[in-house]
């Protein structure tokens, strides 16, 4: 059965009231993420870290650090670092 516009508005108002009066409890912050959300969050964090690393390497290259030094800093060879992070 379809709801009337009046019913939809009333329901929206109920949801808005519940949202506005919500006060999180301490256990809300400790709740485990659903597995798929945890994977998405980890992927987002990895992408953000990779972006930060690429920016740091670009700045290091501008400061004349060698690819060998940068490779050692990230646990790889200088050539691998150059292949991955050199501006195309």
C-alpha positions as CSV (number, residue, x, y, z in Angstrom):
1,X,0.0,0.0,0.0
2,X,1.4,3.4,-0.9
3,X,1.7,6.0,1.8
4,X,0.1,9.4,1.5
5,X,2.1,12.5,1.3
6,X,0.9,13.4,4.8
7,X,2.2,10.0,6.1
8,X,5.6,10.5,4.4
9,X,6.0,14.0,5.8
10,X,5.0,12.8,9.3
11,X,7.5,9.9,9.1
12,X,10.3,12.3,7.9
13,X,9.5,14.6,10.8
14,X,9.8,11.6,13.2
15,X,13.2,10.7,11.7
16,X,14.4,14.3,11.9
17,X,13.4,14.5,15.6
18,X,15.2,11.2,16.3
19,X,18.3,12.4,14.6
20,X,18.3,15.8,16.3
21,X,17.8,14.3,19.7
22,X,20.3,11.5,19.3
23,X,23.2,11.4,21.8
24,X,25.8,8.7,21.1
25,X,26.7,6.3,23.9
26,X,30.3,5.3,24.6
27,X,29.7,1.8,23.1
28,X,28.6,3.4,19.8
29,X,32.3,4.3,19.3
30,X,33.5,0.8,20.0
31,X,31.1,-1.0,17.6
32,X,32.8,-3.1,15.0
33,X,32.4,-2.1,11.4
34,X,30.6,-4.4,9.0
35,X,33.3,-6.4,7.1
36,X,32.6,-4.7,3.7
37,X,32.8,-1.2,5.3
38,X,36.1,-2.2,7.0
39,X,37.5,-3.2,3.6
40,X,36.3,0.1,2.1
41,X,37.8,2.1,4.9
42,X,41.1,0.3,4.7
43,X,41.2,0.9,0.9
44,X,40.5,4.6,1.4
45,X,43.3,4.8,4.0
46,X,45.7,3.1,1.7
47,X,44.9,5.4,-1.1
48,X,45.3,8.4,1.2
49,X,48.7,7.1,2.4
50,X,49.8,6.4,-1.2
51,X,48.9,10.0,-2.2
52,X,50.8,11.4,0.9
53,X,53.8,9.2,0.0
54,X,53.8,10.4,-3.6
55,X,53.7,14.0,-2.5
56,X,56.5,13.5,0.0
57,X,58.6,11.8,-2.7
58,X,58.0,14.7,-5.1
59,X,59.1,17.2,-2.5
60,X,62.2,15.1,-1.7
61,X,63.1,15.0,-5.3
62,X,62.8,18.8,-5.5
63,X,65.2,18.8,-2.5
64,X,67.6,16.8,-4.7
65,X,67.4,13.5,-2.8
66,X,68.4,10.6,-4.9
67,X,66.2,7.7,-6.1
68,X,68.5,5.4,-4.1
69,X,67.9,7.3,-0.9
70,X,64.2,7.4,-1.5
71,X,64.1,3.7,-2.4
72,X,65.9,2.8,0.8
73,X,63.5,5.0,2.8
74,X,60.4,3.1,1.5
75,X,62.0,-0.4,1.5
76,X,62.7,-0.8,-2.2
77,X,65.4,-0.1,-4.7
78,X,66.0,3.3,-6.1
79,X,65.1,2.1,-9.6
80,X,61.7,0.7,-8.3
81,X,61.0,4.0,-6.6
82,X,61.8,5.9,-9.7
83,X,59.6,3.7,-11.9
84,X,56.7,4.1,-9.5
85,X,57.0,7.8,-8.5
86,X,58.8,9.6,-11.3
87,X,56.6,12.2,-13.0
88,X,55.4,10.8,-16.4
